[in-house]
Amino acid sequence: MNYHFGADPWTQSSDAPLYAKAPAGAPPIAYAAGWSFEGGSRLWLSRGRFQWNTVGSAVDRNILISRLTYHGLDGLSGEAFGRLDRPWGILLKGNIGLGRFNKGNINNEDWGVSHGEQPFSYVNNMSGQATPV
């Protein structure tokens, strides 16, 4: 959609496509000289995977103690933005956004875990990872 404020909506230039006319009862758009406004919105859908390894020592980086793997993270984010220019060279600009993870899992693997007197050589836990509603 491309609308030009201050232009006559009923005239058509030779290079412009044909547009449907607005209903006769539509109120006119107020116009103030020197003022301008821009605004819009964005929406993102995402899917991600992240892995974090913790090693046992700085000398041998091949010995793992723990690994956290986040996978199947489906996210939804949105943003609204705007800018208002005034005739005196002053502007007001801002944006606001929100986001959340709808679903996903975390896999927690640990090696050499002690549980009381019973050491475990390997422990693997999986749980859901989502933002509560």
ChimeraX commands (.cxc) that place a marker at each C-alpha (Angstrom):
marker #1 position 0.00,0.00,0.00 radius 0.5
marker #1 position 1.36,3.41,-0.91 radius 0.5
marker #1 position -0.61,6.45,0.18 radius 0.5
marker #1 position 0.60,10.01,-0.27 radius 0.5
marker #1 position -0.75,12.47,2.29 radius 0.5
marker #1 position -1.97,15.69,0.76 radius 0.5
marker #1 position -2.45,14.21,-2.75 radius 0.5
marker #1 position -5.87,14.11,-4.40 radius 0.5
marker #1 position -6.98,10.45,-4.08 radius 0.5
marker #1 position -9.33,10.70,-7.06 radius 0.5
marker #1 position -6.71,11.72,-9.63 radius 0.5
marker #1 position -4.57,9.12,-11.29 radius 0.5
marker #1 position -1.14,9.60,-12.83 radius 0.5
marker #1 position -0.29,7.79,-16.05 radius 0.5
marker #1 position 2.24,5.43,-14.38 radius 0.5
marker #1 position 0.14,4.60,-11.29 radius 0.5
marker #1 position -1.98,1.42,-11.16 radius 0.5
marker #1 position -5.76,1.59,-10.83 radius 0.5
marker #1 position -7.05,1.66,-7.26 radius 0.5
marker #1 position -10.55,1.13,-5.94 radius 0.5
marker #1 position -12.27,4.32,-4.81 radius 0.5
marker #1 position -12.86,4.90,-1.12 radius 0.5
marker #1 position -16.46,4.80,0.09 radius 0.5
marker #1 position -18.28,8.14,-0.19 radius 0.5
marker #1 position -18.85,8.25,3.59 radius 0.5
marker #1 position -15.14,8.04,4.52 radius 0.5
marker #1 position -14.02,11.08,6.54 radius 0.5
marker #1 position -11.18,13.18,5.08 radius 0.5
marker #1 position -7.69,12.75,6.51 radius 0.5
marker #1 position -6.57,15.75,8.57 radius 0.5
marker #1 position -3.48,17.48,7.22 radius 0.5
marker #1 position -1.18,19.76,9.19 radius 0.5
marker #1 position 1.58,21.57,7.30 radius 0.5
marker #1 position 5.10,20.73,8.47 radius 0.5
marker #1 position 4.12,17.61,10.45 radius 0.5
marker #1 position 4.92,14.09,9.27 radius 0.5
marker #1 position 4.48,10.62,10.71 radius 0.5
marker #1 position 6.01,7.27,9.79 radius 0.5
marker #1 position 5.14,4.02,11.45 radius 0.5
marker #1 position 4.96,0.31,10.96 radius 0.5
marker #1 position 5.33,-3.12,12.48 radius 0.5
marker #1 position 7.46,-6.23,12.08 radius 0.5
marker #1 position 6.87,-9.87,12.93 radius 0.5
marker #1 position 9.52,-12.58,13.22 radius 0.5
marker #1 position 9.13,-16.33,13.42 radius 0.5
marker #1 position 12.27,-18.23,14.42 radius 0.5
marker #1 position 13.60,-21.68,15.22 radius 0.5
marker #1 position 16.88,-22.23,17.00 radius 0.5
marker #1 position 19.36,-24.59,18.61 radius 0.5
marker #1 position 22.11,-23.74,21.10 radius 0.5
marker #1 position 24.71,-25.90,22.86 radius 0.5
marker #1 position 26.88,-25.00,25.86 radius 0.5
marker #1 position 29.77,-27.27,26.94 radius 0.5
marker #1 position 31.58,-27.07,30.30 radius 0.5
marker #1 position 35.02,-28.68,30.36 radius 0.5
marker #1 position 36.80,-30.18,33.37 radius 0.5
marker #1 position 40.13,-28.43,33.19 radius 0.5
marker #1 position 41.94,-25.73,31.30 radius 0.5
marker #1 position 44.71,-28.21,30.41 radius 0.5
marker #1 position 42.60,-30.87,28.65 radius 0.5
marker #1 position 39.64,-29.26,26.90 radius 0.5
marker #1 position 38.34,-32.67,25.68 radius 0.5
marker #1 position 37.06,-33.77,29.11 radius 0.5
marker #1 position 33.42,-32.68,29.43 radius 0.5
marker #1 position 31.68,-32.15,32.77 radius 0.5
marker #1 position 28.36,-30.86,31.50 radius 0.5
marker #1 position 26.56,-30.11,28.23 radius 0.5
marker #1 position 23.32,-28.12,27.86 radius 0.5
marker #1 position 21.57,-28.40,24.49 radius 0.5
marker #1 position 18.53,-26.27,23.71 radius 0.5
marker #1 position 16.72,-27.48,20.58 radius 0.5
marker #1 position 13.40,-27.01,18.80 radius 0.5
marker #1 position 13.08,-23.48,20.18 radius 0.5
marker #1 position 10.21,-21.93,18.22 radius 0.5
marker #1 position 10.00,-18.20,18.82 radius 0.5
marker #1 position 7.59,-15.43,17.94 radius 0.5
marker #1 position 8.61,-11.77,18.15 radius 0.5
marker #1 position 6.97,-8.54,17.14 radius 0.5
marker #1 position 7.83,-4.86,17.06 radius 0.5
marker #1 position 5.98,-1.61,16.43 radius 0.5
marker #1 position 7.86,1.56,15.55 radius 0.5
marker #1 position 7.08,5.17,14.75 radius 0.5
marker #1 position 8.54,8.60,14.11 radius 0.5
marker #1 position 6.81,11.97,14.40 radius 0.5
marker #1 position 8.50,15.06,12.88 radius 0.5
marker #1 position 7.43,18.55,13.91 radius 0.5
marker #1 position 7.87,21.74,11.89 radius 0.5
marker #1 position 10.40,23.21,14.37 radius 0.5
marker #1 position 13.05,20.53,13.69 radius 0.5
marker #1 position 12.07,18.39,16.69 radius 0.5
marker #1 position 11.28,14.72,16.31 radius 0.5
marker #1 position 9.87,11.98,18.49 radius 0.5
marker #1 position 10.93,8.43,17.65 radius 0.5
marker #1 position 10.34,5.12,19.41 radius 0.5
marker #1 position 9.75,1.41,19.20 radius 0.5
marker #1 position 8.38,-1.34,21.38 radius 0.5
marker #1 position 8.72,-5.09,21.00 radius 0.5
marker #1 position 7.78,-8.36,22.62 radius 0.5
marker #1 position 8.88,-11.93,22.10 radius 0.5
marker #1 position 8.53,-15.43,23.51 radius 0.5
marker #1 position 9.46,-19.04,22.97 radius 0.5
marker #1 position 6.40,-21.17,22.20 radius 0.5
marker #1 position 8.03,-24.56,22.61 radius 0.5
marker #1 position 11.36,-26.33,22.80 radius 0.5
marker #1 position 13.44,-28.73,24.87 radius 0.5
marker #1 position 16.58,-28.62,26.95 radius 0.5
marker #1 position 18.83,-31.66,27.19 radius 0.5
marker #1 position 21.12,-31.58,30.27 radius 0.5
marker #1 position 23.98,-34.11,30.16 radius 0.5
marker #1 position 26.40,-34.48,33.09 radius 0.5
marker #1 position 29.46,-36.72,33.48 radius 0.5
marker #1 position 31.00,-37.86,36.81 radius 0.5
marker #1 position 28.13,-36.68,38.99 radius 0.5
marker #1 position 28.19,-37.69,42.69 radius 0.5
marker #1 position 24.92,-38.51,44.42 radius 0.5
marker #1 position 25.71,-39.27,48.03 radius 0.5
marker #1 position 28.04,-42.28,48.06 radius 0.5
marker #1 position 26.80,-43.49,44.68 radius 0.5
marker #1 position 28.66,-41.76,41.80 radius 0.5
marker #1 position 27.03,-41.78,38.39 radius 0.5
marker #1 position 29.22,-41.86,35.32 radius 0.5
marker #1 position 26.57,-40.26,33.09 radius 0.5
marker #1 position 23.23,-38.51,33.72 radius 0.5
marker #1 position 20.92,-37.27,30.95 radius 0.5
marker #1 position 17.83,-35.15,31.74 radius 0.5
marker #1 position 15.40,-33.67,29.23 radius 0.5
marker #1 position 12.74,-31.07,30.00 radius 0.5
marker #1 position 10.48,-28.65,28.19 radius 0.5
marker #1 position 11.61,-25.10,27.52 radius 0.5
marker #1 position 8.86,-22.55,26.90 radius 0.5
marker #1 position 7.71,-19.22,28.22 radius 0.5
marker #1 position 4.70,-19.72,30.52 radius 0.5
marker #1 position 1.52,-17.95,29.50 radius 0.5
marker link #1:1,2 radius 0.2
marker link #1:2,3 radius 0.2
marker link #1:3,4 radius 0.2
marker link #1:4,5 radius 0.2
marker link #1:5,6 radius 0.2
marker link #1:6,7 radius 0.2
marker link #1:7,8 radius 0.2
marker link #1:8,9 radius 0.2
marker link #1:9,10 radius 0.2
marker link #1:10,11 radius 0.2
marker link #1:11,12 radius 0.2
marker link #1:12,13 radius 0.2
marker link #1:13,14 radius 0.2
marker link #1:14,15 radius 0.2
marker link #1:15,16 radius 0.2
marker link #1:16,17 radius 0.2
marker link #1:17,18 radius 0.2
marker link #1:18,19 radius 0.2
marker link #1:19,20 radius 0.2
marker link #1:20,21 radius 0.2
marker link #1:21,22 radius 0.2
marker link #1:22,23 radius 0.2
marker link #1:23,24 radius 0.2
marker link #1:24,25 radius 0.2
marker link #1:25,26 radius 0.2
marker link #1:26,27 radius 0.2
marker link #1:27,28 radius 0.2
marker link #1:28,29 radius 0.2
marker link #1:29,30 radius 0.2
marker link #1:30,31 radius 0.2
marker link #1:31,32 radius 0.2
marker link #1:32,33 radius 0.2
marker link #1:33,34 radius 0.2
marker link #1:34,35 radius 0.2
marker link #1:35,36 radius 0.2
marker link #1:36,37 radius 0.2
marker link #1:37,38 radius 0.2
marker link #1:38,39 radius 0.2
marker link #1:39,40 radius 0.2
marker link #1:40,41 radius 0.2
marker link #1:41,42 radius 0.2
marker link #1:42,43 radius 0.2
marker link #1:43,44 radius 0.2
marker link #1:44,45 radius 0.2
marker link #1:45,46 radius 0.2
marker link #1:46,47 radius 0.2
marker link #1:47,48 radius 0.2
marker link #1:48,49 radius 0.2
marker link #1:49,50 radius 0.2
marker link #1:50,51 radius 0.2
marker link #1:51,52 radius 0.2
marker link #1:52,53 radius 0.2
marker link #1:53,54 radius 0.2
marker link #1:54,55 radius 0.2
marker link #1:55,56 radius 0.2
marker link #1:56,57 radius 0.2
marker link #1:57,58 radius 0.2
marker link #1:58,59 radius 0.2
marker link #1:59,60 radius 0.2
marker link #1:60,61 radius 0.2
marker link #1:61,62 radius 0.2
marker link #1:62,63 radius 0.2
marker link #1:63,64 radius 0.2
marker link #1:64,65 radius 0.2
marker link #1:65,66 radius 0.2
marker link #1:66,67 radius 0.2
marker link #1:67,68 radius 0.2
marker link #1:68,69 radius 0.2
marker link #1:69,70 radius 0.2
marker link #1:70,71 radius 0.2
marker link #1:71,72 radius 0.2
marker link #1:72,73 radius 0.2
marker link #1:73,74 radius 0.2
marker link #1:74,75 radius 0.2
marker link #1:75,76 radius 0.2
marker link #1:76,77 radius 0.2
marker link #1:77,78 radius 0.2
marker link #1:78,79 radius 0.2
marker link #1:79,80 radius 0.2
marker link #1:80,81 radius 0.2
marker link #1:81,82 radius 0.2
marker link #1:82,83 radius 0.2
marker link #1:83,84 radius 0.2
marker link #1:84,85 radius 0.2
marker link #1:85,86 radius 0.2
marker link #1:86,87 radius 0.2
marker link #1:87,88 radius 0.2
marker link #1:88,89 radius 0.2
marker link #1:89,90 radius 0.2
marker link #1:90,91 radius 0.2
marker link #1:91,92 radius 0.2
marker link #1:92,93 radius 0.2
marker link #1:93,94 radius 0.2
marker link #1:94,95 radius 0.2
marker link #1:95,96 radius 0.2
marker link #1:96,97 radius 0.2
marker link #1:97,98 radius 0.2
marker link #1:98,99 radius 0.2
marker link #1:99,100 radius 0.2
marker link #1:100,101 radius 0.2
marker link #1:101,102 radius 0.2
marker link #1:102,103 radius 0.2
marker link #1:103,104 radius 0.2
marker link #1:104,105 radius 0.2
marker link #1:105,106 radius 0.2
marker link #1:106,107 radius 0.2
marker link #1:107,108 radius 0.2
marker link #1:108,109 radius 0.2
marker link #1:109,110 radius 0.2
marker link #1:110,111 radius 0.2
marker link #1:111,112 radius 0.2
marker link #1:112,113 radius 0.2
marker link #1:113,114 radius 0.2
marker link #1:114,115 radius 0.2
marker link #1:115,116 radius 0.2
marker link #1:116,117 radius 0.2
marker link #1:117,118 radius 0.2
marker link #1:118,119 radius 0.2
marker link #1:119,120 radius 0.2
marker link #1:120,121 radius 0.2
marker link #1:121,122 radius 0.2
marker link #1:122,123 radius 0.2
marker link #1:123,124 radius 0.2
marker link #1:124,125 radius 0.2
marker link #1:125,126 radius 0.2
marker link #1:126,127 radius 0.2
marker link #1:127,128 radius 0.2
marker link #1:128,129 radius 0.2
marker link #1:129,130 radius 0.2
marker link #1:130,131 radius 0.2
marker link #1:131,132 radius 0.2
marker link #1:132,133 radius 0.2
view
